[in-house]
Amino acid sequence: MAKRARLGRLVAARMLASLRASLRRSAIGRWRQVGITPDRLLIAPQDIRTADPTVASDIYAGVFVFSGQIVEVGGRSPFEVPAPSEDWARALHGFGWLRHLRASDSALSRSNGRALVDDWIRASGQLPAIAWRTDVLARRLLSWLSQSPLILEGCDRGFYNRFLRTLVRQVRLLRQTFGDTPDGMPRLAAALALAAAAVSLAGQDRHVKAALKLLDHELERQILADGGHISRNPAAVLDALVDALPIRQAISARGIAPSPVLMGSIDRMIPMLRFFRHAEGSFAHFNGMGVTPRGLVATVLAHDDSFGSAPANASHSGYQRLEAGPALVIADTGAPPPIAVSDNAHAGCLSFEFGSRGNLIVVNCGAPASSRSEWRHAARSTAAHSTLVVENASSARILERPDLARWIGAPIVEGPNPPDVQREDGPHHIVVTARHDGYAGRFGLVHERTLALAFDGQRLDGLDRLLPAPDEVSVGDRRFAVRFHLHPSVRASRALGGEAVLIVCPDSEAWMFTAPGLEIGLEESVFLSGLQGLRRTEQIVLQGHTGEISEIMWRFERQASGRSQARRPPAEETGLF
């Protein structure tokens, strides 16, 4: 009942927010946004996102490529052309693409950027509702402020006044709508945009204190003690830092001391970037993480003066990192995030990713680039993760209601309680054991997983157990499958007469997978977070019934260089289990 009540409150709040947004776009609402216009900009926060000057040529030619979709406007304003998707429209009206024009550093690009901004200003009364969504509004304000040197250089007084007047009206609108902003990253982005506007615009001194206090409140609420974000999405940490770092710099440039909350949040988030980062540069694929913008990650990490190492235990965010020798394991040991920020969260509790020497070996399927992709629902299921699945059901329930999707998306409405996690960093192994109850209500089962990484990084042992849930006398007879999705860069083949799988990496590093007493399957899979989009790959699958087996032991063991095939481990090499 409590979960149903929270869902009902969320739907009601989003519907009311939509109604208020419609009123603010009306003539009466726009009148409330009128006020004194500042006479100048004092500072332009830096945009540290990577830019591609070649994109400027496409934009000048009327070709706009966002979210993998191409629109040729053919001499018309892009703001008059029907958007092919919501993702495309969000990118267009967010104006993040202005950075590419600035990167080309030409008079033509400056003129083009200014003309496109002026087109938007003149069309602002007829723009679609998505242009005024608070997340899009916040992104547009941050883009216009950071790219104001591009937009304003060489402009006439008439455009300068139109730009400032429109900018300030949008700031006032964001202040009015902030309370209706969806929780999570949209609300944090809105707080960052208000802070940037307050320190960048002249005549805003009375708003600076309130804006920075609001930003502190959101940072305290959303950035966890270990530096993770409440959504549990690794990408959210990067997105927050990309905007927070320039705003910290802008605040200092105005002679204002950044608050301890802002400084502390940044100091905690940067090590978390290292936590989620594999040796080959990509982020672990948990809870909505898709393609890693590696250049941007490198740019953000350059702001880390400490050059510290990644933490091992991110218990507040619900993740564990096991690193030894050349091997690295990152595991999800957390419960789903709060319902209001779970629209992109996955049912991947106790899944893990594993790599060695810059090779990714075991991964999760990741997230598709588009939020409207037909793969999105499948990507969020437990079966798309490297973990155990019972009766092909997910360990968390994702609400798929078309009638509610426009208001709340597809949140996780039921899932495991915070798992019980134990970690031991011993002389021979790093051992993490965690259990979750996501299958307790439906199947009377608790899943327990132990991961043990050898001190030299040459072997990863795993043990999956299916235990009776509290008040259950037995595990019954349920089908289960333990899945290990392989990265598309590795090659897998059967070895030892079908009793093992040999995995060969691009640099010829080889690993053998074994699971004593179980038949090992090798099936098709898909990797959704490739730079070129969806890529076919394979997965190792162990299947059985709880009535026959309730403990599943498995191992990845590195093979000595120069061996052409997997070796059978001697009987005395029992590992941890």
N, C-alpha and C positions, 0 to 999 in steps of 0.2 A: 504493500500500500504506500509506503514512504517513497519508493522509487517511482511509482505511478504519479504520486503527488508532485515530485520534483519535475517529472516530465511535463505534467500539466502546467505547472508554473512557468516552465521554460517556453512552452508553446504560447501561452497567454502573453508573456513578456515580449516575445518576438512579434506577435501580431499587433500588440499595442504600439511597439516601436515603429512598425511599418506604417501604421495609421498616422502617428505623429510626424513621420518623415514626409508623408504626402501633404500634410498641412503646412509643413515648413517650405515645401516647394511651391505652394500656392502664392498668390499675390500678397496676401496678408503676411504669410511667413517671410517672404522676401523683404517686405517693408521692415521687419524686425531686425534685418541684417544691415540696414543702412546706419551709418554713423560717420564720425570724423575719419578721414583717410590720412594715414601717415604720409609725410612728404618724401620719405626716402627709406631705403634699406640700409641698415648699419653693417651687416655682415652676411656672408653667404656660407652656410655650413658646407663642408666638403662632402662630395659624393665619392665614397671609396669603392663603389661597385666597379667591376671591370667593364671596359667599354671597347667597342669595335668600330673604328672609324669607317670601315667599309660599309657598315649599315647605313651611314649617312647618305651614301649614293643611292641606295634603294629607296630611302624615304623621300629624297628629292625627286626620284622617278615615280613616286606615288605608289610604291610597293611597301606594304606594311605586313611584317611577318611576326606574329605573336602566337605563342603556345602551339607551334607547329602548323599554323594555318596562315595561308597567304591571301592577302586581299590587294587587288590592284584598283586604285580609286579612279584612274583614268581622267585626271584633271579636276575631279571633284574634291571637296573637302572630305577627309576621312571621317569627320563627325556627322556627315550626311549619309554615309554608306551603311546599309544594314550589317550588323555584326554577325559573323558566322557562328559565334559561340559566346557564352558568358565570359570565359577565360580571355578571349581575344578582346572583348569590350573592356574588361577590367584593366588589361594592360594598356590599351589605347588611352583611356581616360585617366590612367595613373601617371602618364607622362614620364615613366622611367626611361623611355627610349631617347629622351633629350640628351642623355649623357653621351650617346653615340655621336650626335651632332657636334657636341662640344669637343669630343675627342678628335674630330677631323680638323679642327682649328682652322677654319676658313671663313671668309666673309660670306660665302654662299650658304654655308651651314647656319651661320648666325641669322642671316636673313630668312632662311627657310624655317628655322625654329621659331623665330619671332612671328612669322606669318601664320604658322600652325597654332601657336598660342592665341593669336588674335582671332583666328577662325573659331576657336573654342569659346573665347569670350563673347563673340558676337552671336554664337549659336546657343549660349548657355540657357536661354529661356525655353528652348525646345529639346534639350538633351534627354535621353532616356533615364529612367530611374536609377540604373546601375551607376551612372556617372556621379550620383549624389549619395551613394552608399558610403557609410562612414569610413570603411577600410579603403575605398577608392579615393575618397576625399582626402584622407590623411596622406596617402601615397602621393597624390597630386601636389599637396602643399609642400611636402618634403622635396619633391622633384623641382617645383618652381623655385623654391628658396635656394636649393643647392645649385641650380642651373641659371640663376638670375644673371650672372655675368654674361652668359651666352644670350639670354633673352633681351637684356636691356642695353648691351653695348651698341652704341650708334643709333639708338631709337630716337624718335621724335617725342616731344613733350606730351602730345595727345596719347600715344601708346603707353608712355610711362605712367600717366595718370590712370588710364584704363586698367593697366596691369595691377597697380597698387590697390585701386578701388576693388577690383574683383578678388584679389588676394585676401584683402582684409574682410570682405564679406564672407568668404569661405572660412576664414579663421573664426569669425563670429558664429557661423553655422555649426562648425565643429564643436565649439564650446557649448552651444545649445543642445546638440545631439549626442554629446559624449556619453551621457547616462544611458542612452539607447544602443550604444555600440556593443556588439556581441563580445562576450568575454574571451580572454586569451589574447593571441597576437593582434587581432584587430583593435582591441582596446589599448594594448600597449603601444601600437603604432600611432594611434590617435593621441595618446599622451605625449609621445615623442614629438609628434608634429606640432602640438600646441606649445611645447617647450621651445622647439626650434623657432616658431613664429614669434614667441614672446621676446626672445633674445636677439632676433634678427631685424625686427621692424622698429623704426623710431616711434616714440610716443607710446610704447607699450609697458613702460616701467611698472605701472600699477598691476599689470597682469603677470609679470615675471615671477613674483613670489608664489602666486597661486598655481601657475603652470608647473613650476619646479616641484612644488609640494604634491601636485597631482601625479607627476611622473614618479616621484619617490614612492607614493602610495601603490602605484601599479607595479613598480619594480619589487617592492617588499612582498606584494601579494603573489606575483607570478614567477619570480626567479627564486628557486629553491636554495636551501642552504648549501648544497653542493654545486650550484651553478647551473643546474638543469632548469627546464621550463615546465610549468604545470601540465602542459599538453603531452609531455614525454616525447615530443618529436625532436630529434637532433637538429633538424633544419631551423626550428624556432630559435635555438640558441644563436645560430649564425645570423639569422634575420634581425634579432634584437641587437646584437653587437654592431652590425653594419650601420644601423641608425644611431645607436647610443654613443659610439666612439666619436663621430663628428660633432654631435651635440655637446659632449663633454668638452671638446676642443673649442667650440663656439662660446660656451659659457665662460671658459677661462679667458678667451680673447676679449670678452666684454668686461673683464676685471671682476667677475663673480666667482667665488670659490665653489667648485662642484661639491654637492652634498656628499656626506659619507655613504649614503645609501646608493647613489649613482656610482661612486668610485668602487664601493664594495661589490656591487652587482657585476660590474665589468670585470673586476679582479677574480670573481668566482666563475664567470662564464667562459673566459678564455681557456683555463685549464680543461673545461668540459669539451671544448672543441678538440683538444688533444685526446681526451677520453674516447670520443666516438670515432676517431680517425684511425683507419687501418694503415698499415705500413705503406701500401701502394697509393694512399692519398684519399680514398673515398671514405665517406661516413658509413657507419653500420646502418643497415636498412631496417629500422624499427619505426613503427607508429607514424607512417606517412612520409618517411624519408625517401626521396627519389634520387635523381642524378645530383651528384655533388659538384658544385661550382668550385673546382679546385683552385683556380686563380684567385677567387674571392677569399677562400679559406687562407691561402698563403698571405694575402694582403692583410687580413685581420690578425693573423698570428704574428705579423711583423710589428704589431703594436704591443706585443708582450715583451716587456723589458726584462722579465725574470727568466725567460726561456726555460720555464719549469717543465717537469715531466707530467704525464697524465696521471690523475689519481687512479687508484685501483678499485676503490669501493665508493660507488655513487648511490648510497642506500636511500637518500631522499628522493632521487629520481627513479630508483628501482632498476639499477643496472650494476653489473659486475664486469670487471676487466681482469683477465688472467693473462699475464705476459711473462714468458720465460724463454731464454735463448732467442731463436728466430721466430718463435710461434706466438700467436696472439688469439685470444678468445674474448669476445664481447657477448654477454648474455643478458637477456631481459628477465629480471627477477622482480617485476613490479606489477601492481594492480592497474586496471584501466584508469585513465585520468577522470576528473569530475565530468559529469554528463555534459555540462555547458561547453567544455573544451575538447570533447571526444569525437568530433565529426570526422577527423582524419585518423583517429587512433585505430590500432589493429588488435586482433585477438591472438597475439603472439606470445603469451606468457610462457616463460621457460624456454623460449627459442634462443638460438645462439648463432654467431658467425665466427668463422675460424679461418685464419690465414697464416702463411709462413714465408719469410724472406721476400716480402713484397708480392706474394701470390695470394689471391683470394681463392679459397677452396670451398668452404661451406658458407652459404649465404641464405638470407630470406629472399623472397621474390621481389621485394621492394614495392614502390608505388609508381603508378603510371604518371606521365607528365601532366595529363589533363585531368581535372577534377570530374569531368563528364565521361571519362573513358569507360567503355564497357567492361574493362578489366578491374575497375576500382573495387567493386564488391568482392570479387574473387581474391584480390590482393590483400584484403583485410581479414580474410578467413584464416583460421588456425592452420588449415592444410597448406597455405602458401608460406608457411614458416618452418624452420628446421626444428621441429619439436614433435611431441607425441600427440596424436589425435584419436579420440574415442568415437566410434560409430560415425566417423566422417563428419562430426559436429564440431563447431567452434567452441572454444572455452569461454567466450564472451558473446552475448547476444547483441547484435547490431540491428537497430531499428530501421527497417526498409519500408517506409510508408510514403508512397507518392503524394498522398493528400497532405502530409506534414512536411515533406522535404523542403518546400520553398520557405518554410519558417525555421526549421531546426536542422536541415540536412539529414544525416543518418548517424546519430550518436550511438554510443554504446550505452545501453540501458541496464545491462546486467552482466556481471563478470566476476572473476575471482576476487576474494578479499586479499588484502596485502599479504603476499607469500611470506612464510617463515623462512628466513635465509640464514645460513651459517657459513662462515668462511674460515679457512685455516691456511695460513702461509707457512708450510712446513719445510724442512730441509730437503725433502725429496719431491714433493708435489705442492702445487697450489690447488686446494680443494674447495669447491663451492657446492653446497647442497641447499636446494630450495624445493618447496612444495606448494601447490596451489589447489584450491577447492572449486575450480570452475566447472568441474563435472560432477560435483557432489549432489546437487539438487536433482539433476536429470538421471544420472546413472549410478549414484551412490559410490563414486570413486574419487580418490585424491591422487593427483599425479605428483610424484617426487622425482627430481632429477639431480644426480650428482655428476659434476664435471671435475676431472682431475688432470691437470696439466703437469707433466714431468718437469723437473727443475731445469733440464737441459733443452726443453722445447722439442724433444724428439718424439713424444707420444702424448696423445690425448685419450684418456679413458672416460667412458660414460656409463652411467647406470640409470635406467628409467624403471621406476617401480609404480605399480598401480595398487593402492592400498584402499581398504574399506573406509568410507567416510564415517565420521562419528555417528553412532547409533546404527551402523550397518554391521552385520555379523560376517559377511563375506564379500568378495569382489564380484560375485555373480559370473555371468558368461557374456562378456562384451567384446566386440571386435575392436582392435586397435591397430594403428599404423604409426611407426616412428619414421619421420621423413628428414632427409638430409639433402637439401637443394644444393646442387653444385654450381659454381660460377661458370658462365659459358666459356671462359678462357681455358678451362681444364678439360682433359680427355679422360674418360672413364671406361674401363673394360673389365670383364670378369677375369678372375685369376684363381689359381689353386683349385681347378675343377669346379668352379662356381661357388666356392666357399669364401671368397674374398672379392673385393673390387680394387683394382689398381688405378690410382689417380695420378696422372702426369700433368705437370704444370708447364706453361710456355717455356720456362727456362730449363726444362727437363727434371726439375725436382719431382720426386715421386713419393707418394704416400699409399699405404695399404689400409683398407678398411676391412675389419673382421667383426663378426658377431656370433660367438660360439653357440651352437645349437639352434640357430635360426636360419631360415632360407632368406637369402639376400636378393632383393629385386632391384632392377635398374630400369627406371621408367622415364618418360618424357617429362619435362618441366619447362618453365618459362621464366626469364629474368626481365623484369619490367623497368629496371632503372639503368639501362644501358644508354650510352651517349647517343647512339643511333636509334633509340627506341627499343621496342620489344625484341628480345633475342631468345631463340630456342636453346634449351640446355637439358640437363638430365638431373634426376634425383635418385638417391639410394633410398630404398623403402624396406623396412622390416615390418612384417605383419603377423598377427596372431590373435588368440582369444584369451581373455583373462581367466577363463575356466581351465586353460591348459598351462599358461605361463603368466606370471605377474611381475617378473624381473627380467629386464632386457639389458644385457651387457654388450657393449660395443667398443671399438677402439680404432683410432687413426694412428698409424705408426709410420714414421719417415723411413724410407728405404735408403740404404747406403748408395752413394753415387756410383755410377757405372754398372749397376745391376739392371738387367734387361727385364726382369719380372719380379713380382712380389715374392718374398720368402715367407715360409710358414714359421711363426714364432715358436721357439722351443717350449716344451711343456712347462719349464720352470719359470718362464717369463709371464708371470701372472698379472703383473701390474698392480694397481691398487685394489682391485676387486677379486 
